[in-house]
Amino acid sequence: MRDIDIVRAKKGEGKLVTDFVKKVKAAMGQETEWLFLNNSEMEMRRIDEGTDIAYKAVTSDTGELCAVLIVEVPSKTGGENMGEYVNLSEEEMKKVVHIDTAAVSPEFRGLKLQRRLMEKAEEEFSDEGFRYFMCTVHPDNVYSRKNIMDLGYRPVWKGEKYGGTLREVMLKERL
């Protein structure tokens, strides 16, 4: 088995990250609504500017990109804050992080890369004072849902998001 490193993407790697997500989505077949990337141009710009943070799983030997995770801090972007689903105060809403998009290349599935990427993001953002980690998952995506639940997230809402796609909103609180 190859060694895989989890690293924070650099500013300027937005295109690399968003192109990877699009490539993974294209290879998904019927489950394409399991993976959602709102606006790849906007996301690319946010990663390049450092407003959104991306993490990469890369092979240690060649640097091959295996998986990515995009994290949004809604208090920095002014976008929707999923803290509203659990009625957080205005002050607590500033401590919310969205684990926004995770994509794993088909040939690297089963290695718990989504989980490892999320753990890295949680660790770094906890160190910066963030307390509420939120994400969405398609209820039929048993693999991602299991990874998320195994990390201690719990469902707090279920319904249509992203233009009519069924999603569960998940929450993890870290003290």
N, C-alpha and C positions, 0 to 999 in steps of 0.2 A: 504494500500500500504506500502511496506517495504521501510525503509530508505536505501539509497545507498550512499556510500562515494566514492570519486574519490581520489586515492592515486598514488603516483609515485612508480613503482615497484623497488625493491631493486636489487642491483647487486647480481647475483646468481639465480635470478628468471627467467632466459631466457627460460629454459625448460618448466616451468609452463606456460609462455606466449605463446610460440610457439606451445605447445601441445594444448592449448586452441584454438588457431587460426585453427589448423588442425581439431579439433573436430567440430568447428562451420562450417568449410568448408565442412566436410563430411556430415553434416546434411542439406546442402543447396539444394540438388537435382540438378535440371537443371541449376540453376544459379551459378554453381561453378566457372565460370570464372569471376564473379563479385568480388570475393575475391582472392587476389593474395599475396602469400608469396614466395618470390624469392627462398631462400635457407634457410630452417629452421635451419640447423646446423650452418650456418654462422650467421644468425640472433640471435640464442641462444647465441653464443659466444660474439657477439657485445653487447647484453644486459647485459650479465654477466660481461663483461669488462667495461661497462659504456659508450661505444662509441655510441651506440644507446640507446635511453631512452624509456621505456615503462611505460604506465599508466594503472591502473586497476580500474574498477568499482566493488566494493564489497559491499555485504549487511552489514549494520551496526551491526546487531545482531550476525550473524554467520560467517561473512567473506567470504561467498560464492562468487566465481568469476562470475561476470555477463557479463563483457565486457572488452576488452583490446584495447589499441592504441599504436602502435609503431611509434616512431619519429626518423628520421635519419637526422644527420647534415652532408651534403655531404663534407663540408670543412674539417671535421675530418676523414672521411672514404676514401676520395679520389675517390669516385665513381661518377657516373653521377650526374650532378647538373642541375635540371630542370630550373634554372635561364636562361639557354641557350635558352629556348623557348621564352623568352621575351627580349633577347639581353642585359642582365645585364652586367655591367662592371666587370672586374676581382675583384675589391674591393667590389662591391655590392654582388657578388656571395658568399662571405664569410658570408653574412647576410641571407642566404637562409636556411630554414628548410623544410624538407619533412615530411608531415603528411603521413606516409608510409602505415600502415596497421591498419584497424579498424575491429574488430569482436565483434558482440553482440550475446550472447546466445539466441536461439529462444524464450525461456520462459521470457526473459526480453526485448524483442523488444517493441517499442512503448513508451518507457520511456525517449526518447531523450538522451540515454547514449552516443551515438557517438558524439553528439553535446557537451555534458558536458565534455567528455574527450578532445575533440579538444579545447574547451575554456580554460581548465586547461593548456594544452600544450602551447597554444598561450600566455597565461598570463605569464607563467614561462619563455618561450623563449624570449618574448618581454623584460622582465626584464633583460635578459642577453645580450640585444642589437641586437637581430635578428629582421629583418624587413619584410622579404618576406616569406610567408607561402604558400607552394605549395603541391598539392596532385593530384592523378589521381582518376577517377571514371569511371566505365563502364556506358555509356550513357543510358542503359536500367535500371540501378539501380536507380529508381526514388526516393527511400527512402533516400539513401545516398546522392544522388545528391541534393535533397531538403535540407537536413541538411547542406550540404556544402554551397549551395547558400544562405540559411538563415543566415549563419555566415558571409556573405559578400565576398565570393570567386566568381571569374568570370572565365569563360572558356577562355583559351588563345591558345589552340591547340587541334586538334582532329585527331586521327590516330591510327595506330597499334603500340603497345608497348609490352613488356614482351613476346616476341616470337610469336607475331601475334594476340594478344588480343586487341580489340578495346577499346580505352580509351580517355577520355578528360583530359587534363592537366588544373588544376584550380589554380588560384593565388589570394592571399589576401595580400595587403600591409598594414602594420601598421606603423604609424609614431612614 
